Amino acid sequence: MTVQKAIKILDWWIDQKKHGMTKLQKEWNDSDDSHGIAKTLLDIDKTTISNLETIRNELVPNCKHPKKMQDVCRGQKYCMNCNLDL
């Protein structure tokens, strides 16, 4: 798996988690939650989203891909500095 595919998968996963969390918040606003289960589940999802965003930030390079660091392997251009497909 390339880094770009991993980033796309993380973006999709983060979006799904955020969408699910928003949907649950709307549904649970009207319900009686005397044990705090809804709050606990939403807090867990917030932590999961935060962790996924941290992983994504580590995968996204802070590289400007200078020309002297670009190479081609099997017809695919990539940056030798950060190893990202261009």
C-alpha positions as CSV (number, residue, x, y, z in Angstrom):
1,M,0.0,0.0,0.0
2,T,1.3,3.4,-0.9
3,V,1.3,6.3,1.5
4,Q,-1.3,8.1,-0.6
5,K,-3.7,5.2,-0.3
6,A,-3.2,5.0,3.4
7,I,-4.0,8.8,3.7
8,K,-7.2,8.3,1.6
9,I,-8.3,5.4,3.8
10,L,-7.7,7.5,6.9
11,D,-9.6,10.4,5.4
12,W,-12.5,8.1,4.7
13,W,-12.4,6.6,8.1
14,I,-12.3,10.0,9.9
15,D,-15.3,11.2,7.8
16,Q,-17.3,8.1,8.6
17,K,-16.6,8.4,12.3
18,K,-17.5,12.1,12.3
19,H,-20.7,11.5,10.4
20,G,-21.7,8.6,12.7
21,M,-21.0,10.8,15.7
22,T,-23.1,13.6,14.4
23,K,-26.0,11.2,13.7
24,L,-25.8,9.7,17.2
25,Q,-25.7,13.1,18.8
26,K,-28.9,14.1,17.1
27,E,-30.6,10.8,18.0
28,W,-29.5,10.8,21.6
29,N,-30.3,14.4,22.4
30,D,-33.9,13.5,23.0
31,S,-33.4,10.2,24.8
32,D,-33.2,9.6,28.5
33,D,-29.6,8.6,29.3
34,S,-29.4,8.3,33.0
35,H,-26.2,6.2,33.0
36,G,-24.2,8.4,30.7
37,I,-23.7,5.7,28.1
38,A,-24.2,8.1,25.2
39,K,-21.6,10.6,26.6
40,T,-19.1,7.8,27.1
41,L,-19.6,6.4,23.6
42,L,-19.3,9.9,22.1
43,D,-16.1,10.6,24.1
44,I,-14.6,7.3,22.9
45,D,-15.4,8.3,19.3
46,K,-13.8,11.7,19.8
47,T,-10.6,10.0,21.0
48,T,-10.6,7.7,18.1
49,I,-11.0,10.6,15.6
50,S,-8.2,12.4,17.4
51,N,-5.9,9.4,17.1
52,L,-6.7,8.9,13.4
53,E,-6.0,12.5,12.7
54,T,-2.7,12.2,14.5
55,I,-1.7,9.2,12.4
56,R,-2.8,11.1,9.2
57,N,-0.6,14.1,10.2
58,E,2.4,11.8,10.6
59,L,1.8,10.3,7.1
60,V,1.4,13.6,5.3
61,P,4.9,14.9,4.6
62,N,6.0,18.4,5.2
63,C,8.2,18.3,2.1
64,K,8.3,20.6,-0.9
65,H,9.5,17.8,-3.2
66,P,12.5,19.6,-4.7
67,K,13.4,18.6,-8.3
68,K,16.8,17.2,-7.4
69,M,15.1,14.7,-5.0
70,Q,12.5,13.4,-7.6
71,D,13.1,10.1,-9.2
72,V,11.1,7.6,-11.3
73,C,10.6,3.9,-10.4
74,R,8.6,1.6,-12.7
75,G,7.1,4.6,-14.4
76,Q,5.9,6.3,-11.2
77,K,7.5,9.6,-10.1
78,Y,8.3,9.8,-6.4
79,C,10.1,12.1,-3.9
80,M,13.3,10.4,-2.5
81,N,13.2,12.9,0.4
82,C,9.8,11.9,1.8
83,N,9.0,8.7,-0.3
84,L,5.6,10.1,-1.5
85,D,4.3,9.3,-5.0
86,L,4.0,12.4,-7.1
